[in-house]
């Protein structure tokens, strides 16, 4: 196991508080700053009741809309990371699970373990935020797969779009992958595309993750992304 969940204050207990709306957007001053940090769709993403009694938050992993989550999951390399990423510090759990923009997980087994792990966090009453860049493609894929695991809903894509954001699950590849691995009914990609030729490349031809690469929390001493070498750390925090 890797880093375990720690409360912000020792001795506190997890409470099942009502879902909170994301922080209100405040436009920065100055023309350059205003242009760079204009209000985005993810600023208005509502808390998503992914299953009865279980709520998760989603948006940008780079600029999370909630500041008090117990768990932050990011799919983009630009995920915001704090000192809590290091297992010797207290704070929220920070999980970086790389998925290429508009694409699908390279390691389906680890992704599936992450789904089970996330479901356990939610059932324990922990506040979870997941995000990519805009909280649509990769985040939507994650939410649809997680809802299917929790409820068996074959129209999870439709549910995520109706109750979280209509832009989710952007690419053809993402839709087809959810159909193949998580029993989803056919749906139209919100952006199309997917970074590969659907007619000539099999969905099963996904480059595997090199054994030993860290795909769990971002607390990596000697990040394999920068060194190109496997780490000696365990390859998962989800369990086996």
C-alpha positions as CSV (number, residue, x, y, z in Angstrom):
1,X,0.0,0.0,0.0
2,X,1.1,3.6,-0.5
3,X,0.1,6.7,1.3
4,X,-2.9,6.3,3.4
5,X,-5.7,8.8,3.9
6,X,-5.0,11.3,6.6
7,X,-7.4,13.9,8.0
8,X,-6.5,17.5,7.9
9,X,-6.7,17.6,11.7
10,X,-5.7,14.6,13.7
11,X,-8.5,13.1,15.7
12,X,-11.3,14.3,13.5
13,X,-13.9,12.0,12.0
14,X,-15.4,11.8,8.5
15,X,-18.9,13.4,8.4
16,X,-21.5,12.9,5.7
17,X,-22.2,16.5,5.1
18,X,-24.5,17.8,2.3
19,X,-22.8,18.3,-1.0
20,X,-21.3,21.8,-1.4
21,X,-21.3,23.8,-4.5
22,X,-17.8,24.6,-6.1
23,X,-16.2,27.8,-5.1
24,X,-17.7,30.8,-7.0
25,X,-15.6,32.1,-9.8
26,X,-13.8,35.4,-9.3
27,X,-12.3,37.0,-12.4
28,X,-8.7,38.2,-11.9
29,X,-7.9,41.9,-12.5
30,X,-5.8,43.0,-15.5
31,X,-6.4,42.3,-19.2
32,X,-3.7,39.7,-19.5
33,X,-4.8,37.8,-16.4
34,X,-8.4,38.1,-17.4
35,X,-7.7,36.6,-20.8
36,X,-5.6,33.8,-19.4
37,X,-8.0,32.9,-16.6
38,X,-11.4,33.6,-18.1
39,X,-14.3,31.7,-16.7
40,X,-14.5,28.1,-17.9
41,X,-17.2,25.5,-18.1
42,X,-15.7,23.6,-15.1
43,X,-16.2,26.6,-12.8
44,X,-20.0,25.8,-13.0
45,X,-19.8,22.0,-12.8
46,X,-22.2,20.9,-10.0
47,X,-21.5,18.2,-7.4
48,X,-22.3,14.9,-9.2
49,X,-24.4,12.3,-7.4
50,X,-22.8,9.3,-9.0
51,X,-24.9,6.8,-7.1
52,X,-27.6,7.1,-4.5
53,X,-26.0,8.9,-1.5
54,X,-22.6,9.2,-3.1
55,X,-21.4,12.5,-4.5
56,X,-18.2,13.3,-6.3
57,X,-16.7,16.6,-7.6
58,X,-15.2,17.1,-11.0
59,X,-13.6,19.8,-13.1
60,X,-10.0,20.9,-13.7
61,X,-7.3,18.9,-12.0
62,X,-5.0,21.9,-12.6
63,X,-7.4,24.4,-10.9
64,X,-9.7,22.4,-8.6
65,X,-13.0,24.2,-7.9
66,X,-13.1,22.7,-4.3
67,X,-10.3,23.3,-1.8
68,X,-11.3,21.0,1.0
69,X,-11.4,17.6,-0.7
70,X,-9.9,14.6,1.1
71,X,-8.8,13.1,-2.2
72,X,-7.7,14.8,-5.5
73,X,-7.4,12.6,-8.6
74,X,-5.8,14.1,-11.7
75,X,-5.5,12.7,-15.2
76,X,-3.4,15.4,-16.8
77,X,0.3,16.1,-16.4
78,X,-0.6,19.7,-15.3
79,X,-2.4,18.4,-12.1
80,X,-2.0,20.8,-9.2
81,X,0.2,19.2,-6.6
82,X,1.0,20.4,-3.1
83,X,3.3,19.3,-0.3
84,X,0.7,16.7,0.5
85,X,1.9,14.7,-2.5
86,X,4.8,13.6,-0.3
87,X,3.8,10.7,1.9
88,X,5.6,12.1,4.9
89,X,3.3,15.2,5.0
90,X,-0.2,15.4,6.2
91,X,-3.0,16.5,3.9
92,X,-5.3,15.2,1.2
93,X,-4.3,12.2,-0.9
94,X,-3.1,13.3,-4.3
95,X,-3.4,10.7,-7.1
96,X,-1.9,11.3,-10.5
97,X,-3.1,8.7,-13.0
98,X,-1.9,9.8,-16.5
99,X,-4.4,9.5,-19.4
100,X,-3.5,11.3,-22.7
101,X,-5.9,14.0,-23.7
102,X,-8.9,12.7,-25.7
103,X,-7.6,9.2,-25.1
104,X,-8.2,6.2,-22.8
105,X,-6.3,4.6,-19.9
106,X,-3.3,2.6,-21.1
107,X,-3.4,0.2,-18.1
108,X,-7.0,-0.9,-17.8
109,X,-6.3,-3.2,-14.8
110,X,-4.9,-0.3,-12.7
111,X,-7.7,1.9,-13.8
112,X,-10.2,-0.6,-12.6
113,X,-8.5,-0.9,-9.3
114,X,-8.6,2.9,-9.0
115,X,-12.4,2.8,-9.6
116,X,-12.8,0.3,-6.8
117,X,-10.6,2.4,-4.5
118,X,-12.4,5.6,-5.3
119,X,-15.8,3.9,-4.6
120,X,-14.5,2.9,-1.2
121,X,-13.4,6.4,-0.5
122,X,-16.9,7.7,-1.3
123,X,-18.6,5.0,0.8
124,X,-16.4,6.0,3.7
125,X,-17.7,9.6,3.4
126,X,-14.6,11.2,2.0
127,X,-14.8,14.1,-0.4
128,X,-13.3,13.3,-3.7
129,X,-12.4,15.6,-6.6
130,X,-11.3,14.3,-10.0
131,X,-10.2,16.4,-13.0
132,X,-8.2,16.6,-16.2
133,X,-7.9,20.0,-18.0
134,X,-11.6,20.9,-18.4
135,X,-13.2,18.1,-16.6
136,X,-14.9,16.7,-19.7
137,X,-13.2,13.9,-21.7
138,X,-11.0,12.0,-19.3
139,X,-13.0,13.0,-16.2
140,X,-16.2,12.1,-17.9
141,X,-14.8,8.7,-18.9
142,X,-13.8,8.1,-15.3
143,X,-17.2,9.1,-13.9
144,X,-19.1,6.9,-16.4
145,X,-17.0,3.9,-15.6
146,X,-17.3,4.6,-11.9
147,X,-21.1,4.9,-12.1
148,X,-21.3,1.7,-14.0
149,X,-19.2,-0.1,-11.4
150,X,-21.4,1.3,-8.6
151,X,-24.9,0.9,-10.2
152,X,-24.6,-1.3,-13.3
153,X,-26.1,1.6,-15.4
154,X,-25.5,0.9,-19.1
155,X,-26.4,4.5,-19.8
156,X,-23.9,6.0,-17.5
157,X,-22.5,8.3,-20.2
158,X,-26.0,9.7,-20.6
159,X,-26.4,10.1,-16.9
160,X,-23.1,11.9,-16.4
161,X,-24.0,14.3,-19.3
162,X,-27.4,15.0,-17.8
163,X,-26.3,15.5,-14.2
164,X,-22.8,16.7,-14.4
165,X,-21.9,18.3,-17.8
166,X,-23.2,17.7,-21.3
167,X,-19.7,17.9,-22.8
168,X,-18.4,14.8,-21.1
169,X,-16.8,11.7,-22.8
170,X,-15.5,13.7,-25.8
171,X,-13.9,11.3,-28.2
172,X,-15.0,8.3,-30.3
173,X,-12.2,6.3,-28.7
174,X,-13.5,7.1,-25.2
175,X,-17.1,6.1,-26.1
176,X,-16.0,2.9,-27.7
177,X,-13.6,2.0,-24.8
178,X,-16.5,2.4,-22.3
179,X,-18.7,0.3,-24.5
180,X,-16.1,-2.4,-24.7
181,X,-15.0,-2.5,-21.1
182,X,-17.8,-1.0,-19.0
183,X,-21.0,-2.2,-20.8
184,X,-22.1,1.2,-22.1
185,X,-24.7,1.7,-24.7
186,X,-23.7,3.5,-27.8
187,X,-23.4,7.3,-27.5
188,X,-22.2,10.2,-29.7
189,X,-18.8,11.6,-28.9
190,X,-19.1,15.3,-28.0
191,X,-16.0,16.3,-29.9
192,X,-15.4,13.3,-32.2
193,X,-11.9,12.3,-33.0
194,X,-9.8,10.4,-30.5
195,X,-6.2,10.7,-31.7
196,X,-6.2,7.6,-33.9
197,X,-7.8,6.1,-37.0
198,X,-10.8,4.2,-35.7
199,X,-11.1,2.2,-39.0
200,X,-7.6,0.8,-39.0
201,X,-6.5,0.5,-35.4
202,X,-8.0,-1.9,-32.9
203,X,-9.2,-0.6,-29.6
204,X,-7.2,-3.5,-28.1
205,X,-3.9,-2.2,-29.5
206,X,-3.1,0.0,-26.6
207,X,0.5,0.5,-25.6
208,X,1.0,-1.1,-22.1
209,X,2.5,0.8,-19.2
210,X,6.1,-0.2,-18.6
211,X,6.3,-2.6,-15.6
212,X,7.1,-0.8,-12.4
213,X,5.9,2.7,-13.5
214,X,4.1,4.6,-10.8
215,X,0.5,5.3,-11.7
216,X,-0.8,6.0,-8.3
217,X,-0.2,9.1,-6.1
218,X,2.0,11.8,-7.4
219,X,4.4,11.4,-4.5
220,X,7.3,10.1,-6.5
221,X,10.9,10.6,-5.5
222,X,12.7,10.4,-8.8
223,X,9.7,10.8,-11.1
224,X,9.8,8.0,-13.7
225,X,8.2,10.5,-16.2
226,X,11.4,12.6,-16.1
227,X,14.0,9.8,-15.7
228,X,12.5,7.3,-18.1
229,X,13.3,4.5,-15.6
230,X,11.0,2.4,-13.4
231,X,10.8,3.3,-9.8
232,X,11.3,0.9,-6.9
233,X,8.0,2.1,-5.4
234,X,4.9,-0.2,-5.5
235,X,3.0,0.2,-8.8
236,X,-0.4,0.7,-7.1
237,X,-2.1,2.1,-4.0
238,X,-5.4,0.3,-4.7
239,X,-4.4,-3.0,-3.1
240,X,-2.9,-6.1,-4.7
